[in-house]
């Protein structure tokens, strides 16, 4: 890593998982940063043997979540370090995802609905939690397109029932929720694939 003279960051260990501009937040964790590097190396070794083509967004998010878990385990005796690194990683992944979404086309009502749903999805995505992407995308579509709907909890199938209410021949010019959901799910997978590939690269944040 190339540091400017004015940075004065006394890091004896460089971990490519940490964006260079975030090193000042970790200066007092210098001795324990090797644990993060080792956890990242172990994760890379495990991930490079796994299939990529045809992998769903849920599986890719699980793999990213495993990295966060491994960092927590490796730094179990230093929770402050683990939580700081996890927070840095999640914030960077989220901002990268939103930047990708922001560059998507929005010339048609359908594209705008998809883009809006993706923004909501990634703004609220809990990378460290085990989620069902399809359900979260559905909720994002409803929040982005049907402002009158309120999220209901504890009632399985509520989203499916809402999506089935739209009848053939409906005069509502708003793009069909189910079609928006399907496209948003495809696009979310493409975004997460790009995030995942960056984590596998030698310099994950080189494009930022």
C-alpha positions in Angstrom: 0.0 0.0 0.0 1.3 3.5 -0.9 0.7 6.0 1.8 1.3 9.8 1.5 3.9 11.3 3.8 1.2 13.3 5.6 -0.8 10.2 6.5 1.5 9.0 9.3 -0.3 5.7 9.7 2.1 3.4 11.6 0.6 0.1 10.2 3.0 -2.8 10.3 0.4 -5.1 8.7 -1.5 -4.2 5.5 -4.8 -5.9 5.0 -6.3 -5.4 1.5 -9.8 -5.8 2.9 -9.4 -2.5 4.7 -9.8 0.6 2.4 -6.7 2.8 2.7 -8.7 5.8 3.8 -10.1 3.8 6.8 -6.7 2.9 8.3 -6.8 5.9 10.7 -9.7 4.3 12.5 -7.6 1.2 13.1 -4.3 2.8 14.1 -4.7 1.6 17.8 -5.5 -1.9 16.7 -2.2 -2.4 14.8 -1.1 -5.4 16.7 -4.3 -7.3 16.2 -4.8 -6.5 12.5 -3.0 -9.7 11.6 -6.1 -11.6 12.8 -8.2 -9.7 10.3 -5.8 -10.5 7.5 -5.7 -14.1 8.4 -9.5 -14.4 8.5 -9.7 -12.7 5.1 -7.0 -15.1 3.7 -8.9 -18.1 5.0 -12.1 -16.9 3.6 -10.5 -16.3 0.2 -9.1 -19.8 0.2 -12.5 -21.2 0.9 -14.4 -19.1 -1.6 -12.1 -19.6 -4.6 -13.1 -23.3 -4.7 -16.8 -22.5 -4.8 -18.9 -22.2 -8.0 -19.9 -18.8 -9.2 -21.9 -19.2 -12.4 -25.5 -19.6 -11.7 -25.2 -18.8 -8.0 -28.2 -17.0 -6.6 -28.1 -13.7 -4.7 -28.9 -15.5 -1.5 -25.9 -17.8 -1.8 -23.6 -14.9 -2.6 -24.9 -12.9 0.4 -24.3 -15.9 2.6 -20.7 -16.1 1.4 -20.2 -12.4 2.3 -21.9 -12.9 5.6 -19.4 -15.8 6.3 -16.6 -13.3 5.9 -18.1 -11.0 8.5 -18.6 -14.0 10.8 -15.0 -15.2 10.3 -13.7 -11.7 11.2 -15.8 -11.8 14.4 -14.4 -15.2 15.3 -10.8 -14.3 14.6 -11.1 -11.2 16.7 -13.2 -12.7 19.5 -10.9 -11.3 22.1 -11.1 -7.8 20.7 -14.7 -7.1 20.0 -14.1 -3.4 19.3 -11.7 -4.3 16.5 -14.1 -6.9 15.1 -17.1 -4.6 15.1 -15.1 -1.7 13.6 -13.8 -3.8 10.7 -17.3 -5.3 10.2 -18.8 -1.8 10.2 -16.2 -0.5 7.7 -16.8 -3.4 5.4 -20.6 -3.2 5.5 -20.6 0.5 4.9 -18.2 0.2 2.0 -20.2 -2.7 0.4 -23.4 -0.7 0.8 -22.0 2.5 -0.7 -20.6 0.5 -3.6 -23.9 -1.2 -4.2 -25.8 2.1 -4.2 -23.3 3.6 -6.5 -23.8 0.7 -9.0 -27.6 1.1 -8.7 -27.3 4.8 -9.2 -25.7 4.3 -12.6 -28.6 2.1 -13.8 -30.9 3.5 -16.5 -34.2 5.1 -15.4 -35.7 6.3 -18.7 -38.9 4.3 -18.4 -41.5 3.9 -15.6 -40.5 0.2 -15.3 -36.8 1.1 -15.0 -37.5 3.7 -12.4 -39.6 1.2 -10.4 -36.8 -1.4 -10.5 -34.1 1.2 -9.6 -36.2 2.5 -6.7 -36.7 -1.0 -5.3 -33.0 -1.7 -5.6 -32.1 1.5 -3.7 -34.5 0.6 -0.9 -33.2 -3.0 -0.8 -29.5 -2.1 -0.5 -30.2 0.8 1.8 -31.8 -1.6 4.3 -29.8 -4.8 3.5 -28.3 -6.3 6.6 -25.2 -8.0 5.3 -24.5 -9.7 8.6 -28.0 -11.2 8.8 -29.3 -14.4 7.2 -32.1 -13.0 5.0 -34.4 -14.2 2.3 -33.6 -11.9 -0.6 -36.9 -12.6 -2.5 -39.0 -11.4 0.5 -36.8 -8.3 1.0 -37.1 -7.4 -2.7 -40.8 -7.8 -2.6 -41.0 -5.4 0.4 -38.7 -3.0 -1.4 -41.0 -3.1 -4.5 -44.1 -2.4 -2.4 -42.4 0.4 -0.5 -41.0 2.0 -3.7 -44.2 1.7 -5.8 -47.2 1.4 -3.6 -46.7 4.0 -0.9 -50.0 3.2 0.7 -49.0 -0.3 1.7 -47.6 -0.7 5.2 -45.4 -3.6 6.2 -47.3 -6.3 8.1 -45.5 -8.8 10.2 -46.4 -12.2 11.6 -48.7 -13.1 8.7 -47.0 -15.5 6.3 -47.8 -15.0 2.6 -49.0 -11.4 3.0 -46.7 -10.2 0.2 -47.8 -13.0 -2.1 -51.4 -12.1 -1.5 -50.8 -8.5 -2.2 -49.1 -9.3 -5.4 -52.0 -11.5 -6.6 -54.6 -8.7 -6.1 -53.7 -7.0 -9.4 -56.2 -8.3 -12.1 -55.7 -8.7 -15.8 -56.9 -5.5 -17.5 -56.2 -3.3 -14.6 -56.1 0.3 -15.8 -53.4 1.3 -13.3 -50.4 2.5 -15.5 -47.9 1.6 -12.8 -45.7 -1.3 -13.9 -46.8 -4.6 -12.5 -45.3 -5.3 -9.1 -44.5 -8.9 -9.8 -42.6 -8.0 -13.0 -40.7 -5.3 -11.2 -39.9 -7.8 -8.4 -38.5 -10.4 -10.8 -36.4 -7.8 -12.6 -35.2 -6.3 -9.4 -34.2 -9.7 -8.1 -32.1 -10.3 -11.3 -30.5 -6.9 -11.0 -29.8 -7.4 -7.3 -28.0 -10.6 -8.1 -25.8 -8.8 -10.7 -24.9 -6.1 -8.1 -24.0 -8.6 -5.4 -21.9 -10.6 -7.9 -19.9 -7.4 -8.6 -19.4 -6.9 -4.8 -18.4 -10.5 -4.3 -15.9 -10.4 -7.2 -14.4 -7.3 -5.7 -13.9 -9.0 -2.4 -12.1 -11.8 -4.3 -9.8 -9.5 -6.1 -6.3 -8.5 -4.9 -7.4 -4.8 -4.5 -11.1 -4.8 -3.5 -11.4 -1.0 -3.2 -9.1 0.0 -6.0 -12.1 1.4 -8.0 -13.4 3.6 -5.3 
